[in-house]
Amino acid sequence: MYKQIAQNKRRTVVIIIAFVLMIAVIAAIFAYVYRDPWITVWTVVVAVIYALIQYFAAGSIATMMTGAEEVDKKTCPRLYKAVENLSITTGLPMPRVYLIKDPAPNAFATGRDPKHAVVAATTGLLDIMNDKELTAVMAHEMSHVKNYDIRVSMIVFGLTCVIGLIADIALRMVFYGNRRRNDEGSPVGYFLVVIAAILLPILAALAQMAVSRQREYLADASAVNITRYPEGMIDALKKLQTHSAPMQNQNTAAASMYINNPLRKGFFNEMLSTHPPLEKRIERLENGKKTF
């Protein structure tokens, strides 16, 4: 487990470098088209600042996007006590606990480190899970906190948003700005901008998918190690499989934070899903019962 934590910390640096390089590529092409090298410099600087804001404001941004409300022992005793008991068991600082008013059963963890962590669950999750299953789900989320998955997830989320924003600006400037600046740039340059603006968000989504899928398997196993009750996690995943539904407030870049894919089902959402299929997660836990 400690090796995985160290690996996640190293992976954070690698991910930042990879995403900054992708941002630099589209900025460099854009600078070539408009014959202004400062475009590359300013794009990278703004992207890094934006990513840092996302990183330090991770919890606030996530809760604002989902409409989550902070709860305590009085306002939501069942969820709060489940997280509190897990905090004591794992030795982790008590995270802030949030409730999302959404009938779709789901939960997430976010933040930049265990001292600044946030965990949240939907009302739909509380409705269908018994206490053991709820504990297993929140143990899964606390595992993300313990393994520093939340740091990796938020950096990827922030930089994916940056790439999407830059790609959108690039396409708008090519198709609308070019009408007023027909004498500038070259057809090849504009073609490269369009290709980069289309491909880089896809590459960012693929990178996010690859990082997230392995984290989910690890968090499932870690949850079982915390609770010492494999059936709790297995039964919780089976209920998520049966009652799976898209959430009301959806954001593709933030999908990797959740225990189950919160997006509407569709070809591209399934293909680029940040979550492995629930049946495979259940199968791994069933096969690993004897080793827990």
N, C-alpha and C positions, 0 to 999 in steps of 0.2 A: 504493500500500500504506500509506504514511504517513497519507494522508487517511482510509483505512479505520480505522486505529488511533485517530486523533483522533475520528472519528465514533463508534467504540465507547465511548470514554471519555465523550463527551457523552451518548450513549444510556444509559449507566449511570445518570446523574442523572435523566433522563426516566423511566426504568423505575422507579426507586425512588419518585419522586413519584406515578406512576400506581398502583403497587401500594399505597402508603400511603393514597391516596385511596379505593381499593376497600375497604381494611380499615376506614377511617374511616366509610364509608357503612354497612357492616353493623353497626359499633359504634354509630353514631348511631341507627339503627333500633332496635337492641336497647335503647339508653338510653331511647328514647321509650316503648317497651313497658313497661319497668320504672320509668319516671319517675325516672331517676337519670342526670344528665348526666356524672357522673364515670366511668361505664362507658366512654364514648367516649374520655376522656382516658387512662385506664389501659390500655384495649385497644391504643391506638396506641403508647403507651410500651412496653408489653410486646412488641408486634409488632416495633418498631424494635430493641429489645434482642436479641430472638430472631434477627432478621435479621443483626445485627452479629456475633452468636456464630457463625451459619452462615457468614458471610463470612470471619472470621478463622480459623475451624476447618475451612475447606472441604476441604482435602486429607485431614485425619484422618477427617472424617465420611464422605467418599466411599469411602475405602479400608476403613473399618470396615463400611459398608453392603454392600460387595461381597465382603468377606472376602479382600481382596487382601493379599499379603505382599511386603514390600520385598525387592528382589534387588540383587545387585552383579555384578561381573565373574566371580566364582567360582561363584555359585549359578545365574546365568542369563546366560552370556556372550553368547549370540547377540542377545538383546533388549537387553541393556545396551550392547553395542558399537554397535548400530544407533542407539540414542538418543545415545550419546556422540559418534559421528561427525556426527550431525545438529546437535548442540549446537555443535560446532566450526565446522561449515559456516555455520550461521545467526548465530553470535556470541552465542547465548543462554546464560545460566547453565545448568549441568547440572541438570536436574530430578531429583527422586527417582523411581526406577523401581520399578514394582510388577508382580507377576504374579498373575493371578486364575485359580484352578483351576476352569475351566469349559469344557466342550466346545464351547460356542457361540462362533464366531469374532467377536471384538469388541475394541475398544480405546477408551480415553477419556483426556482431559486435564482437569485441574482445578487450582484454586488461585486466589489473589487477584491475582497478578502473576507475571512471569517469574522473580523471585527466590524465589518460594514455590510453584513449580509442581510438579505431580505428573503423570506419565504412566503408563498401565497398559495391559497387553494380556492377553488370556486365553490359556490353554494351547491352546484350540481354534484361535486365530489362528495361533500358532506352528506348529501341526501342518499347516495347509493352505497357508501362504504360503512361497514361496521367498524368498531374501534380498532380491532387488530389490523384490518386492511388500511384504515386511515393512518395508523402508526407506521405501517410499512411504506406507504406513499410518502409520508413526510420524512421517513428515514432515508428514502431515495433522494429527496431534495437536500437533506442535511449532508448526505454523502457528496453531492456536488459541491457543497460549501467546504467540506473537509478536504476533498481532493483538489481544491482550487480550480475545479471546472468552471465555476462562475466567472473567474477572471478571464479565462480563455474565451468563454462564451461571449462576454461583454465586449472584449476587444474585437472579436470577429464580427459581432453585431454592429459595432460602431463603424468599423472600416467597410463593411458591406454597404451600410447606409451611405458612406462617403462616395464609394464607387458608383452606386446607383444615382446619386445626386450629380456627380460630375458627368456621367454618361448622358443623363437627361439634359443637362446644360449644353453639352457638346452637340447633341443631336438638334436641339432647338436653334443653336447658333448656326449650324450648317444649313438647315433647311429654311430658316427665316432670316438670319443675318446675311446670308449669301446673296439675297435679293438686292441688298444695298451695296454689296462689295463684290461685284462680279469681276472686278479687275484684279482682285487679290487671290493669293493661293493658287492651287492647281487642282485639276480633277482627281489626280492620283491621291493628293493629300486629303481631299474631302472624302474620297472613298475609304482611305485608311481610318479616318475619324469615325465614320459610320460603322465600319467593321469592328473597330476597337470598342466603340460604345455599346455594341450589341454583344460581343463575345466576353468582355471583361466582367460584366455583371453575372454572366453564366458561370465563368470560372470562379468568381467569388462565391456563388451559391454552391458550386461543387466542393470548394474548399471547406465551406461551412458544414456541408453535409458529411464530409469525411471525418472532420473533427468531432462532430456531434454524435454520430452513430456509435463509435467506440465508447464514448462517455456514458451513453445510456446503458450499455451492457455492464460496464464497471459499476455504475451507480446501483443497478439492480442487485448485483452480487454484494456490494458493500452494505446495502440496506438489510440483506439477509444476515450478514455478519453482525450487524448492530442489534437486530431484533432477535436473532437466533431462532427465527420461525419462518422457514421458507414458504410455507403454505400461505402466510399472510401476504407476501409479495406476489405469489402466483395467483392467488384469488383476486387480488386487487387488479392485476393486469388483465385477468379474464373479464372482470366487470368493465374495465375500460374498453375492452374489445367489444363487449356486448352493447354498451351504452355510448360508444364513441360518437361524438357530434362536433361540428365546427363551432368555434367560439364566436360570440357576437362581435367583439372587437378583435380584428385580425391584423397581423403585421408579419409579412413573410420573413423579414430580417430577424424578428424576435421569436420565430417559431421554435428555434432550437432550445430555448430556455425551458420549455414545457416537458412534462413527463410523457405526454401523448401529443401527436401532431394536431395543432389547433386549427388547421386550415381546412377549407372545403376540399372534398375529394375531387380529383381530376387527374388527367394524364400527367401534366407537368408537375403538379403538386406531389403526386405519388413518386414520379421519377426523381425529383430533386428533394425528396423528403429528408429532413435532418434526423429522422427517427427510423431505426430498424423495425420491421414488421413485428407487431405484438406477439404473433404466434411464434416467431423465432426467439423472442425474449423469454417467453413462457417455456419453450422447449429447452433453452439453456439452463434455466433454473430447475426444471424437472430433472435434467440429466446431472445437475450438480448437487442435488440434495444430499448425497452421501458425503460430499466433501466439505459442506458448510459446518 
